[in-house]
């Protein structure tokens, strides 16, 4: 449900701003910038406070309530000013709910396999969320989607409250809380800085590749736009079994080794896309992309929680590598349109950046 809440709101937010407030493209970009800035700060502050209290369910409950209030305000208000304030004050902290969920799992003793399996469920929600959002908007309008998001947030509040009630009953019985699993030790700060830098680069390549896919398919390959949707859908579908498999492999191989395999697959995928000329190789190559995303999304989160001793900070910091990566993808996309290779250059650059990130991860492992 937390994944569905995110998958309904995030892809449709730009469309909601245009439909409800008649914003221009520049206006949408400005609003999304301040909204994402609020989310960036909240992802650092709220999980850190939760770490101090060693309680992640309480802030999760608040995040669900803030989402409910945000959805209702956007649905009922016609004022752009109210919408912007709501997105910054309510939306930023509300978006921390998913990070808190992963932190709660880790704090409660969840293993690496549990974390990666949960991430696979989150991916499944993202496969279902955007089409559902499109169906609701096309059939009932933009405000109807906000009501659906509000309903999902109510379910998130209810499930979180149920977990809090279960914890309270266990405390009254005198049951000992589950001990967090000790699956590793904290890295040096210099090594952690290298890991974070490498993941920002890896997230940037993924963001750039997804963003350019439609233009690459239509203008570089001269194919119908439907092939871009097919390629992205195949990648998303394959990501789920890839996450489940890589989670099991985590019992036999280290996080760094699995992420390294993902980097190799990612570099191979980007190199293949730079040379592809037809639809079938475009689609079949998504298997490499799925393994790359599974390593970065699933094992990456597990790695952050292992090398950073505070679960909340670890999950929040990992979430922010995605935000920073999305920002960093901008120059890569801009360079692609300015070179003779055109959109193929984006994939060439992504292959080189993925190889660089692999070297940085190796350096972090050496420092540790």
N, C-alpha and C positions, 0 to 999 in steps of 0.2 A: 504493500500500500504506500509506503514512503517512496518507493521507486516510481509508482504510478503518479503520485502527486507531482513529483519533479518532472516526469515525462509529459504530463499534460500541460504544465505551465511554461516551462522553459522554451520549447520550440515555438509555442504559439504566442509568446508575450509580445513580440514585435507586431504580429497581426492584430492582437488585441488593442495595442496602442493606436494603430492606424484606424481600426474600425470604430473604436469608442471615442477617440479624441481627435481624429483627423490630423494626425501628425505627419510631417514630411519625413523623408528618409534621414535628413540631418537631425531632426528632432528626435526620432526614434533612437538614433545612435547616441545622442546626448543623454537621453533618459536611461538607456541601457548601461551607459558608462557609469553613471552615478549609482545605479542599482547594483552593478557588479562590484563597484568600489565598496559599497556598504557590505556586500556579501563577503568580500575579501577580509575586511576588518573583523566582521562578526566571526568568521571561520578561525581567526586567531584568538580573539578575546573570549568568546563564549566557551569553547572547549577547554581553554586554560583555566577558566573559573570552575568548570565542572571537574577538572583534575584536582583542584585544591579541595573541593568538597567530596571528591570520590563518589559523585552522584551524577549520572548521565540521564537517568529517566526523568528527573524533574525538569531539566532544561529541554528535553525532548517534548515533554507535555506542553511546555510554554511555546515551543516552536510550532507544534500543531495548532494551538490556539491562535497564534499570530497569523498562521496561514489562513485559518478560517476568517479572522477579522479582515485580512488583506483582501481575500476573494470577495467578501461581502461589500467592503468599501468600494472596490473597483466596479462591482456590479451595480451598486446603487448611486454612485456619484458620477456626475457629468463634468466635474471640474478637473482640469489637467493638473493644477497645483496640488489638489488633494491626492490625486493618483501618484504624483512624484513623491510627495512626502510619505505616503503609505508604502511605496516600494522601498524607499530608503530606510525608514524607521521600522517598518514591520517586515518587509520582504527580505532584507539582508539577514537579520537574525533568524527568520523562519527557515531560510535555506540551510541552516546548520543542522537541521534535524537528522539528515542522513549520516553526516560525520559523527554525530553523537550516538547513533545506532551502532556504528562500527566500533566506536570507543567502548560502548556498553558491552558489546559482545566480547571484546578483548579483556575488559576488566572482569567479566564474569567467568573467564576461564576458557573461552572459545579457542580452538586450535586454528592453525593456518588453513586447514581443509574447511573448517566451518566458515572462516572469513571469506575464502574464495567462493564457496558454495553460495553464500549469501550474496556475494557480488554477481553471481550468475543469475540469481533470481531478480536482482536489480536490472540486469541486462534484459531479461525477459519482459519486465515491465516497460522498458524503453522500446522494445519491439512493438508492444501493444499500444503504448500511450499516444504517440503522434498520429497514427491512423484514427484512433478513437477521438482525439481532439478535432481532427479534420472533419470526421463524420458529424460530431455534435455541432460544430460551427456551421457547416453547410446545411444541416437540417433545421437547426433551431436558433442560430445566431451566436455572436461572440459572448453575450452576457450569459447564455445558457452554459457555456463551458466553465465560466467562473462559478456557477452554482454546482456543477459537477465537482470542481476542485474543492469547493467548500464541503461537499458531502464526503469526499475522500479524506479531507482533513479531520472531519468528525470521527471517522473510523480510526484514523491514526491516534487521535486523542483517546478514544475508547480502548484501543489495544495497549497504549502506553500506560493508561490508568490501571488496566488489568495487571500489567507487569508490576507496577508499583504496589498494588494491593497484594499480589502474591509475595513480593519481597517483605512487605510489612507483616504478613501472616507468618512467614518463616522466621522473622526477627522475634515475634511474640513467642514462638515455640522454642526459641533459643537455638535454632539451627545455625551452624557456622556458614557464613557466606562462602561461595566458591572462590578458591584462590586463583588468581591469574596464572596462566601457564608461563613457565620460564623456558622459552624456546631460544634464548640467545642473550646477548649482553649489549649494552648501549655502545654505539660507536663514538669515537672521538668527534668533537665538534667540527673539526676540519673535514673529516670523512663524511659526516652528515651533510655539510655544506656542498660537498661534491655530489653526493647522491641527489640532493634537492636540485642542484643545477642540471644534472643529467636528466632528471625527470621533467623539468621545465622544457628542455630541448625535445625530449621524446613526445611530450604532450603537444608541443608546437608542430611537430611533423604530422601528427595525427589530425590536428585541427586544420592544418593547411591542406592536407590530402582530401579530407572530407569536403572542405569549402570549395575546392577547385574541381571536384569531380564532375559536376554538371557542365561546366564550361569546357573541361577537357574532353568529355564525351561528345559534346555537340560541335565544338569548334576545331578541336584537334583531330578527333577520329571521324568526324562527319557522320555520327550516328544519331538516331532519334534519342530524345531526352529520356525516354523510358529506360534505356540501358543504364543510365546513371542510377535510377531508382532500383533497378534489378541488382546492380553491383553492390550498392550500399545495403540493400535488404539481405542479400546473400551473406555479406560480411557480418551483419548483425545476428543473423540466424546461426552462423557457424561459431560466433563468439561464445555462445552458451555452452555447447559441448566442449569447446576449447578450454573454457574456464573450469569445467568439471574435471577434465583430464589433467590440466596443469595443477589443480589442487591436489589430486592424488599423487602426482609426481613429486609434490612438495615433501612427502615423507621419505623420499629417496635422494633428492637433490637439493642443494642449497638454493636460497632465494636468488642470489647473484647469478648462479649457473642458469636457472630458469629464465631470468630476465635477459641474460646474455643470449640464450637461444631465441628469445623474442626479438632482440635487436637484430640478430642475424636474419631472422625471417622478415623483419621490417625492412631492412636494407635490400634484401632480395626482392621484396614486393615493390618497393619504390623503383628499383632498377628495372624491373619487369614492366611497370606501368610507363616508364619513360620510353620503352622500346615497343610497346604493344601497338598493333595496327587493326585489330578486329575485336568483335564483341565476346567471343568465346574465351580468349585468353584473358580479357578484362575480367570476366566473371570468375573463371577458374582460379585466377590469381588471388581472389579474396580469401582463399584458405590461408595463405601466408599472412594476409592482413589480420585475419581473425586470431591467429596465434600471437601475433605481435600485440594486438590490443589486449588479449587475455593476460599476457605477461605483464604489460604495463599497468592494467587496471586491477587485476586480481593479485598477482604476486607483489606488485609494487606497493599496494596498500599493506599487505602483510609485512613486507620489508620495513616500511616506515614504522609500523607498530612494534617491530622487533628491535630496531636500532635506536628508537627514541623512547625513553622509559615511561613517558606520560601518554596514555592512550588517546586522550582528547586532543592534545597538541599534535600528536602524530597524525591522527585522522584529518584534523583541520589543515595541517601543513600540506598533506598529500592533496587534499581538495583544492588548495590554492595553487599547486603546480599546474593544474588544469587551467585555472583562470589566467595565470601568467603565460602559459603556453599558448592560449588563444590570442593573447595580445602579441606574443612573439611571432605568431604565424603571419601577421600582417606584412612585415617586410619581405618574407619569403614569397607571398602572393604578389606583392608589388614588383619584385624582381622578375617574376615569371612573365609578366606582361611586357617587360622592358627588354627582354633578350630575344635573340633570333630563334631560340628553341621554343619560345612561347610557353604554353602551359606545361609542356613536357619538362621544362626547366624546374618547375616546382617539385616534381618527383625526383629529379636529379639532385636538387638541393636537399630534399628530405632524406635521400639515401646517404648523402655525405654527413648530414647532421646526426643521423642515427648511428653511423659508424663512430662519429666523434663522441656521442653519448656513451657508447660501449667502452671506449677508451677511458672516459672519465669515471665510469663505474668500476673499471678495473683498477684505476688509481685509488679510488675510495677503498676498495677491498685490500689493496696493498698497504694503505695507511693504517687500516684496522688490524 
